[in-house]
Amino acid sequence: MNRYFIEVSYMGTRYSGFQVQENANTIQTELTKALTTIYKQPFELTGSSRTDAGVHALQNFFHFDTELTLTRSNCYAINAVLPPDIACNNIYKVSNDAHSRFLATARKYAYHIYQQKNPLLTDRAYFFPFPLNLDLLQQAAAILQQHQNFASFSKRNTQVNNFNCTLTTSYWEQLTPTHWVYHVQGNRFLRGMVRGLVGTMLRVGRGNYSLAQLEQIIAAQDCTKADFSTPPHGLFLEKVIYPQGTFHL
């Protein structure tokens, strides 16, 4: 039996999330359907990084076991069956104990906002037509890196043992005068965390919250204090990072 990681990218607009859900169309549902259609056998996929409904990914992974011998060239047939908003980018043979979720050492996200109406960004960024102070946003992003407990930025009903995360990257980038991106990389992320961070920082950038109030929100460890109002379509999972040598079998 061989174990493979399959690398995918997708626009999440039409989907109810990443993992299989009853009576809902998801990325995993479509990929499982494509593999089963082509190879005429069942596939059991395990996902690396769960994304919510409407969230996009430049890179995400599943792993599965099969007797088949697969390589990147098999992506051609898989892509022919997948819908146009999901792509198979690569297939890697890995060790039999490699787990796409637990082996990952870090994940990188980007959240896009735009301030001038742009039909090309409608489903790919959050329309936020309000003035922002970039210096305050950068200071807020830097403050986040000084903390590890992000309980205030985890949605309720999250089944985790702790709320500790280490952010190795946290900064804002102004791509154009009206297009802004928040970049963040960490060893783990909580449910709804990136959108909560962005929503709360936008309040700082508008002057609604001070930097001291941001510190108080973090210290409160209370998710009712953060702003989770940012929509999913501005969020992209950009990269899932694995230990060196994971894909070198």
C-alpha positions in Angstrom: 0.0 0.0 0.0 1.3 3.4 -1.0 0.6 6.7 0.8 0.3 9.9 -1.2 -0.1 13.6 -0.5 -2.2 15.3 -3.2 -1.8 19.1 -3.5 -4.8 21.2 -4.5 -5.8 24.8 -5.0 -9.4 26.1 -5.2 -11.8 29.0 -5.2 -14.0 28.3 -2.2 -16.9 30.5 -3.3 -19.3 27.7 -4.3 -18.4 25.3 -1.6 -19.5 24.7 2.0 -15.9 24.2 3.2 -13.0 21.9 2.8 -14.0 18.6 4.5 -16.9 16.3 3.8 -20.2 17.5 5.3 -23.6 15.8 5.1 -25.9 17.3 2.4 -23.3 19.9 1.4 -20.8 20.2 -1.5 -17.2 20.5 -0.4 -13.7 20.4 -1.8 -13.1 16.9 -0.4 -16.4 15.7 -1.9 -15.5 16.8 -5.4 -11.9 15.4 -5.2 -13.1 12.1 -3.9 -15.7 11.9 -6.6 -13.0 12.7 -9.3 -10.6 10.0 -8.0 -13.4 7.4 -7.8 -14.6 8.2 -11.3 -11.2 7.8 -12.8 -9.8 4.8 -10.9 -13.0 2.9 -10.2 -12.2 2.3 -6.6 -13.1 4.0 -3.3 -10.7 6.6 -1.8 -10.6 7.8 1.8 -9.1 11.3 2.0 -7.7 13.0 5.1 -7.3 16.8 4.9 -4.4 18.9 6.0 -6.0 22.3 6.7 -9.7 22.9 7.1 -11.0 26.0 5.4 -14.5 27.4 6.0 -17.2 28.0 3.4 -16.1 30.6 0.9 -12.4 30.5 1.9 -9.9 30.0 -1.0 -6.6 28.1 -1.1 -3.5 28.5 -3.2 -2.2 25.3 -1.6 -3.8 22.7 0.5 -3.3 18.9 0.9 -5.0 15.6 1.4 -3.4 12.2 2.0 -4.7 8.8 1.0 -3.6 5.2 0.7 -3.8 3.1 -2.5 -2.2 0.2 -4.3 -2.0 2.4 -7.4 1.3 4.0 -8.6 0.6 7.7 -9.0 2.8 10.7 -10.0 2.2 14.4 -10.9 1.3 13.3 -14.5 -1.9 11.8 -13.1 -3.1 15.4 -12.3 -4.0 15.8 -15.9 -6.7 13.2 -15.8 -7.9 14.3 -12.4 -8.2 18.0 -13.5 -10.2 16.9 -16.5 -12.9 15.6 -14.1 -12.7 18.2 -11.4 -14.8 21.4 -11.7 -12.9 24.4 -13.0 -12.6 26.1 -9.6 -10.6 23.2 -8.1 -7.2 22.1 -9.4 -4.9 19.1 -8.7 -1.4 20.6 -8.7 0.8 17.7 -7.7 0.9 14.2 -6.2 3.7 13.1 -3.9 4.6 9.7 -2.6 5.4 9.9 1.1 6.2 7.6 3.9 3.4 5.4 5.1 3.1 7.2 8.5 3.1 10.7 7.0 -0.1 12.6 8.0 -1.1 15.7 6.0 -2.5 17.5 9.0 -0.2 16.5 11.9 3.0 16.6 10.0 2.6 20.2 8.9 4.9 22.6 10.9 3.3 25.9 9.8 0.6 27.4 7.7 0.6 30.7 5.9 -2.6 32.9 5.2 -3.3 36.1 3.5 -6.4 38.3 3.9 -7.2 40.8 1.1 -9.3 43.9 1.4 -10.0 46.6 -1.2 -11.4 50.1 -0.8 -12.5 51.0 -4.3 -15.2 49.1 -6.2 -13.5 46.5 -8.4 -15.6 43.7 -10.0 -12.4 41.6 -10.4 -12.0 41.4 -6.7 -15.7 40.8 -5.7 -15.2 37.1 -4.7 -11.5 37.4 -3.8 -11.3 40.3 -1.3 -13.4 42.2 1.3 -14.8 45.5 0.1 -13.9 47.9 2.9 -14.4 51.5 1.7 -13.1 53.3 4.8 -9.9 55.2 5.5 -7.2 53.2 7.2 -4.0 54.1 9.0 -1.3 51.7 7.8 1.1 52.6 10.6 -1.5 51.6 13.2 -2.2 48.4 11.3 1.5 47.5 11.3 1.8 48.2 15.0 -1.3 46.0 15.7 0.2 43.2 13.6 3.5 43.4 15.5 1.7 43.3 18.8 0.1 39.9 17.8 3.5 38.4 17.5 4.3 39.2 21.1 1.5 36.9 22.3 0.7 33.2 22.3 -2.7 32.8 23.8 -5.3 33.6 21.1 -8.4 32.5 22.9 -10.1 35.8 22.1 -9.7 35.0 18.4 -11.2 31.5 18.5 -14.8 31.0 17.6 -16.9 29.2 20.2 -17.4 25.4 20.2 -13.8 24.8 19.2 -12.5 21.5 20.4 -8.9 22.2 21.2 -6.7 21.5 24.3 -5.2 25.0 24.3 -5.3 28.3 22.5 -1.6 28.8 22.1 -0.2 29.7 18.7 3.2 31.1 17.6 3.0 33.7 14.9 6.3 33.9 12.9 5.0 36.4 10.4 2.4 39.1 10.9 2.3 42.3 8.8 0.2 44.4 6.4 1.1 45.1 2.8 -0.4 47.8 0.6 -0.3 46.4 -2.9 -2.0 49.5 -4.4 -3.5 52.6 -2.9 -6.8 50.7 -2.6 -5.7 47.0 -2.2 -4.4 45.9 1.2 -3.2 42.4 2.4 -2.6 41.0 5.8 0.1 38.3 5.8 0.3 35.8 8.7 2.2 32.6 9.3 2.1 30.4 12.4 2.6 26.9 13.7 -1.2 26.5 14.2 -4.4 28.5 13.8 -7.7 28.3 15.7 -11.2 28.2 14.2 -12.0 31.6 12.7 -8.7 33.1 14.0 -7.4 34.9 11.0 -10.7 36.6 10.3 -11.0 37.6 14.0 -7.5 39.1 13.9 -8.2 41.0 10.7 -11.6 42.3 11.9 -10.2 43.5 15.1 -7.1 45.1 13.5 -9.3 46.9 11.0 -11.0 48.6 14.0 -7.6 49.7 15.2 -6.7 51.0 11.7 -9.9 53.0 11.6 -9.2 54.5 15.0 -12.2 52.8 16.7 -9.8 50.8 19.0 -6.5 51.9 20.4 -3.5 49.7 20.5 -4.0 49.5 24.3 -7.5 48.2 23.7 -6.1 45.5 21.4 -3.8 44.4 24.2 -6.8 44.2 26.5 -8.8 42.1 24.0 -5.9 39.7 23.7 -5.6 39.5 27.5 -9.3 39.0 28.1 -9.2 35.5 26.4 -12.9 36.1 25.5 -14.1 35.7 22.0 -16.9 38.1 22.5 -14.4 40.9 22.6 -12.9 40.4 19.1 -14.5 41.3 15.7 -15.2 38.3 13.5 -17.3 40.2 11.0 -14.9 39.9 8.1 -16.3 37.7 5.4 -14.6 34.5 4.3 -14.0 35.4 0.6 -11.1 37.7 1.5 -9.1 34.8 3.1 -6.6 32.6 1.3 -4.6 29.7 2.6 -1.4 30.3 0.8 1.0 27.6 1.9 1.2 24.5 4.1 4.7 23.9 5.3 6.2 20.4 6.0 9.6 19.2 7.2 12.3 19.1 4.7 12.4 15.7 3.0 8.7 15.0 3.3 8.2 14.8 -0.5 11.6 13.2 -1.4 10.7 9.5 -1.6 
